[in-house]
């Protein structure tokens, strides 16, 4: 009986072990205060993943700062996106144990992303390698401060190699500087004005800004461009010089990584599949985009040939745009060509309306009325379209954005007509009309009823809010664009226009991501960062194509960002690269029209299966014992 009881206990322990979650571990690198100086150190991070409802828990000792709590959530989101997994059926339990220093800063987010991926894919992490870095959109690894001191701490702890980001900076200095910016009420527009007067010369193509305050394709792109420039200039001028890796004379191997795939290659011994391949642009997109570009360019270039420009700035910039238009058509970059044509069209239309106002002022009011009526009628027709595919949703967003911007300009001048605003409204209206050609493209079917659109809208709003709150910890003065954009998204949600809410919230999130990526780099690193963003965007687009989806918005911005970068405007290329990254996978927010099998809780099934087997074994054992006892009794009776 004792043997059977012992067997039962052993089997029960085995069942519990099989059903319980495995704990995964990674070492974090920290920088803490040591008197007036800072010193590197290590902390331990653990993760248990259990079936649940998508909740994220963080237990830490000592306490963590709020930025670490937010970055843990973001690391979880990036890991799930990287694996293309729906993590709403899991609960995540993160545990961080450090020395006496309070854990703070976002530099743990990249290793926490790796830890989450390892737990979800059951990967064994190497115990001789450690890393530091922030995690950014697209799985890119962003800069952190104190890399040398962290590398020294890793060496002291016995690690053989340490992974660090491509870029590094002094986080304490940046945080301190931004606090100063906040308390002294530094206005970003002052930086912007200085940049505009001292750095931008429209007569030089290499320095010309392809975007004005209200150019294709976003009205706030110029302001964001200036904010990024101001941020970069501020950090370049203010960051203290730290000890370099070369000066530290370390024996530990230091490896720079730019994205999560590279980090996983060094942190695991298992093969990590990387997304490879080239973007295969569908013919229907190319043909339709060329048609849109032809119409916009015929309109703009026709006016350019007829209308004489007087302003020297307009003359110089129009020549640059005309040159970029030709380049776009030569390379087959039709979206870029269309964007430059729109900008040229606005410049020429402004000059045309100014001349008309001088000669026939009564015609301006009539032209306003005609434009007002056309925008309202087109807007009404647009809302009557039944959207059933991703391409139709994206086309709606593109066209609606143009109509909203045209309407905004018309509202501004309803009591006092400005020819500049009217010119923009007219060209924006025609841009929307031409882009509606994309409704012909039939893409992948999605469930786009009101309830699903509402869910997608509020999920994206939640993500955007979280990123803005995170960024506010470091760059509060530079987030006005993002805050304004998310206010617009909430306003659209209240009006139940969930389609445009999704779009605006995506931009607010992208702008926050962009600022977080760029606050810590100097001007010499902008081009490299833009390159990394474009690489990340390309991977997302290639992944989407593997699912038989071609993201019209994402690819259009990707092409435009590439063109801007090639035209020596890396900052604008960086901006539109981020937009491409954010807008290339909006389909993940919608359920697919397919049969979904119920989610199976495998550990629970295993537990009950083991319990059943255990019960079966116990039953057999008890039955066997009873049978033996009966046999013994019979034998004894016979002997008597």
C-alpha positions, 0 to 999 in steps of 0.5 A: 500500500505504501508503494502505491501511495508513493507512486500516487504522490510522484504522479501528482507532482508530475501532473503539477509540473506539467501543468505549471508555467515555465519561468523565463529569465534574462539579466538587465543592465542598470545605471544607478547613483553612487554619490555624485557619480553613476555606476553600472549594475545588473538586475534580474527579470523573470516572466511567467506566461499563463492563460488568461485575458491579456493582463500584464502584471509587474512585481519589482523590488525595489520599486520601479519608476513609472517609465519602466512600468509603461515600457514593460507594457510596450515591450510586451506589445512589440513582442506579440506584434513581432510574432504576429500573435494575439496575446489577449488569451494570456496573462503575463507576470513580470518580476524584476529584482535588483539591488538597492537602486530603484529601477527606472528608465526605458533601457530594459524594454529591449531585453524584456521584449526578447524575454517575452518572445522567448517565453511565447516561443519557448526559446532558451536564452544564453546565459553568457550574453546580456543586452541593453536598449530601448524597443521602438516601433517595428522592433528597432532597438533604440539608444540608451544612456550609460552604455559604457558603465553598463558594459563594465557591469556586464564584464564584472558580472562574468558575461562574455558579450554585451549587446548595445544599440547602434546609438547611445546617449546620456539619458540623465542629461537629456531628462534634465535638459527637458525638465529645464525646457519644461520649467522655462517654457521653451517654445518649439516654434522659436527653435523652428523659426531659427532653423527656417531662417538659418538652415533652409535655403530653397534655392539649393536642392540639397537643402530644400524642404519638400514640405511646406506647412500645408503640403502633401500628404499631412498638414502638420508634417512641416511642424513635426519636421521642425520639432524633430530638428529642434529636438536633434539640435538641442540634444546635439548641443547639450549632451555631455561627453561620456567615456567611450568604449575604446577608452574603457578598454573592456575585455568583454565582446561588445556588439551593436544591434539595430533590431530585435531579430539581430538581438535574438540571433545572439541571445538564443542558440536556436534559428530565428526566422528573419523576414526577407525578400523584396516588396512586390508592388501589384500592377493594379496599385502601380497602374492606379497610382500612375493614373492619379499622378498623371492627373495631379501632374497634368493639372499642376504642370499645365498651370505652371506653364500658363501662370507666371510666378512673381515671388522669387521663393516660389520660382526657386521652389517650383523649379525644385519640385518640377525636377523632383517630379521628373525624377519620380516618373523616371524611377516609377515612384508615382506616389512621390511624383503625385506628392510633388505635383500637389505641392507645385499645384498649390504654389501655382494656384496661390499665385493664380488666385492672387492675380485673380483677386486683383483683377476680378475680386468678385470671382473669388467669392463665387469660386469659394461657393463652388468649392464649398458645394463640391466638397460637401457633395463629394463628402456625402457621396463618400459616406454612402460607400459600403466598405468591405475590404482593407484597400477600400478602407485605406482609400476611404481614409486617404480621400476623407483626409483630403476632404477634411483638410479642404473643409478645414481651410474653407471653414477658416475663411468663411467670413474673410476669404484668404486666397492662400487657404482657398487655393489649398482647399481647391487643390486638396479637393481635386487630390481627393477626387483623383485618389478615389480611383483606388476604390477600383482595387479589390483587396482582402475582405475584412469585417468592417461593421461599425462595432469592429471599427469602434473597437479598432478605433479605441484600441489604437487610441489606447496605444497612442495615449500610452505612447504619448504618456511615455514620451511625456516623461522625457520630452513634454515640450515637444509633444504638442503635435501628437496631443493635438492629433489625438484630440482630433482622433477622440473628436472623430470617435465622439462623432462615430467616425471610427475609420478616421479615428483609427487613422488619426490615432495611428498618426499620434502614436507614430509621432510619439514613437518618432520623437522617442526615437530621435531625441537622443541622436545628433544630426550625423545619425539622422540618415542612419536612423531614417535608414533603420526605420525604412528597413523596419517598414519594409519588413512589415510590408513584406510580412503583410504581402505574405498574408496576401495583403498590400498596404496602400497607405503604408507602401505609399508613405514608404515610397515617399520616405525613400524619395525624400531621403534620396533627395537629401531630406533625411528628417522628412524621410524619417517622419514618413518612414515612421508613418509607413511603419505604423500604417502598414499593418492596420488590418491586425485590428480587425477580425478576418472573415474566416472560421475561428477555432476555439482557443484551447488551454493546453496546460489545463487539458494536460492537467486533466489528462494527467489527472485522468491517467493518475486516477486510472492508475490508482483504480488499477492499483486498487483493483489489483490489490483487492483481487490479490486479497480475495485470492489470498482469502480463497487460498486460506479457506482451501487450506483449512 
